[in-house]
Each structure stands twice: as structure tokens, then as C-alpha cells.
Amino acid sequence: MYMPTLEIDLKKLTENARVEKEMLAAHGIEVMAVNKVFDGCIETAQAVLDGGINVIAESRTYNLKKIRATGCTTCLLRSPSLSEIEDVVRYADISLNSEPVVMQALSDEAQRQGKIHQVLLMIDMGDLREGIWFAHYEQILATVKLIEELPGLALYGLGTNFNCYGTVLPTVKNGEDFLEIAKRIETDSGVKIEHLSAGNCTSYHLLDKGIWPAGLNHLRIGGLHEFGIEYVDMKYLDAFHHSGKDVGKACSDMYMLHAEIIELNSKPTVPVGELGVDAFLQPKSFTDHGTRKRALLAFGRQDVPAENCVPQDDAISVLGQTSDHTLVDIEDSQQPLKVGDIVSFELDYTGLLMACQTRGVQRRFKY
Ligand SMILES: *Cc1c(COP(=O)(O)O)cnc(C)c1O
């Protein structure tokens, strides 16, 4: 091993996906699995598919091309760019949309490819990212009618999203308002809306509290089966596999970063000399804890930032990081660590995202 490794537990991912699918199905909710944190990883897509979730979403079109090999139905989460329409129709069965000019282009291209492309029309219920503004009812109605008219498109459903830009929580109120818009649209357009896609993993708190607005029948979820965490109240859900660490750290042992010790020594805890700024131009202050045993690890901030990973050994703590190095205090660890040994970390969502993106981390799977 000459690179830090990211070890992903596919068995637990499959189990969590199965639990999630069954839990939601019991409430009449269909789920689409979001694979975007793994950056088009085919093994993780296969794992959730094995758990029984058949539709898999990515935010980038080039990643859909990869995961299609599993035979899943694919969905593009980020609204298509006008410049990528041909590939969107080729690799996505469904996409999230809100712009008529894009939908027109999707329809034209779908006809050229002899396909029907499915559109999840996004309504912005307040979070201020994608979607037609909820108060602009006539615009929503006109867009539904447009989708019905365009020969290359079919309406997959209406969708909304929370907790992304505006930090807006999914509530009974905005859920019922969304449902109300959908019912009005059905009446005024005569179009049956099959899927009412109410949000992402944060929407799960409504189910957990038993206040789910009946009628909302679809979710797009990653974080729930990936971490077993209910993110609104920040708690572990015992039905899922999750980490036993402090839930505030939001990490999971399903994603372990293993890094090699490249130097081991005892040094003072306060630098010696006149102090300026660190590698990231930040001034720092140090508290004197005397001389401590520490290890230099072969990964850095450009791989996984220290605030997004937690040492598996509770007796080890992170002292700091530069681009390519992580310094850990191992004085209190019971492990007989030496140069060449491994220090392991659990990752949170951002840490996992970074570890999946960097060329400096090698992926490995636990089946
Ligand atoms: C990322 C994303 C999701 C899934 O989010 P999780 O937090 O992983 O559940 C759902 N919908 C959209 C539009 C997204 O961008």
C-alpha cells in the first residue's frame, strides 16, 4: 500500500438500502437512491440495486454513463445544461428540470434518438435553489402542459428539494402546500401526476415523527442509507447500520480511510521560533501539553480535511494538517504503532465525497 485507502462496506450499504426501501414502502413511498457522493462508483450503485432500489441518481451525466452498466434506471439530479442534451438523453432515463428551453431541447433530442425522456418537474417550495417558484402557479401549470405536448417527453412527476441552499426544513406545512399544488395541477390540466417527490434524506424526520403528509409518495435519498443518520434531529436510527461514535461527528465506519505512518517521533506541542502563518496562510496559537508521541500520516487536506474524518481509535487525536500530511497525537493510544502501520478514520459525508474525488486515495471494497 503506497496510498491511503478508502474502504467501503458494500454489504452494509446493501442492507441499509433494503431497510430503507421496505420502511418507505410501508408508507406508500417509493425511493430513488442517490449515488452522487461516490462519484459514479459502479460497485456502490450495484450494492443499493442489490438492496432492491432500482432507480439510481447521479448529479453528473458522465457518472450516469458508468452506473448504467448495472442495468438500473438512471436519473440526472442536476438540471441538464443545454450543452449536454445529447448525452443526457443517451444516459439518463429521467432528469430533474425547470427550464422550458431545456425541456424543448430534450424532447427534440429524444425524438432523434427514438426515446421518451422522463421529466421530474421541480417546484421550489422555499429553499431557493432549483425549481419554479411555488407561488407562480400559472407558470407551473403552463410547464406541465408543455411537457404533455412535447412528443419526446413524459412527466415522471413533480419534485421539490429542501436543506440544500436555503437550509429550509421539510415540514408538514410545506409538504401539504406542495401536495395542494399537485392536486390543483391535476384538476386544471387533467394530467395524473404519478410521483410527488418530496425531498431528500432530510424529509425522513417527518416519517420518524409520524407526521408524514399522506399523498407524498416519492423521495430521492442518499444520506439515510449511506450513514443511518436522521439529519434534522441529528440522531442515529437503530433500524440501520451506523457508527457508534458521537452522532455530532456524523461519520460512519462503513467508510474507512486507512493511512500509513511515514514518520514517528516525540516532539514538543509548541513550535520553536518566531511564529508567522501556516501552509494555508493562517496564523495559529498552540497550547503547551509537553512532549508527546506523534505520527505523520501520508494523506492531507487535499485528500480528506481533518474536520471530516474521525480517528477510529478514540485515544488518537488530529493535531493538524497540511496539503499532503496529517499529524496525529498517538501518546495515549494502546496500539504499538510503528512506521509503516496504519491509522484508520471514519468519514462523514463531506469526507467521503472528498475521498471519492481525489486521485490520492485508492478505493477498496468489503463484500
Ligand atoms: C443530493 C440530492 C438529493 C439527495 O440528497 P441526500 O442528502 O443524499 O439524501 C436529492 N435531491 C437532489 C435534487 C439532490 O441534489
The ligand as a Gaussian input file, in Angstrom:
#p B3LYP/6-31G(d) Opt

LIG

0 1
 C      -28.239000      15.395000      -3.411000
 C      -29.664000      15.447000      -3.783000
 C      -30.556000      14.546000      -3.186000
 C      -30.146000      13.508000      -2.180000
 O      -29.616000      14.085000      -1.053000
 P      -29.212000      13.205000       0.240000
 O      -28.902000      14.251000       1.239000
 O      -28.023000      12.397000      -0.139000
 O      -30.359000      12.368000       0.607000
 C      -31.872000      14.607000      -3.583000
 N      -32.298000      15.511000      -4.493000
 C      -31.465000      16.394000      -5.087000
 C      -32.006000      17.344000      -6.092000
 C      -30.122000      16.389000      -4.754000
 O      -29.295000      17.263000      -5.340000

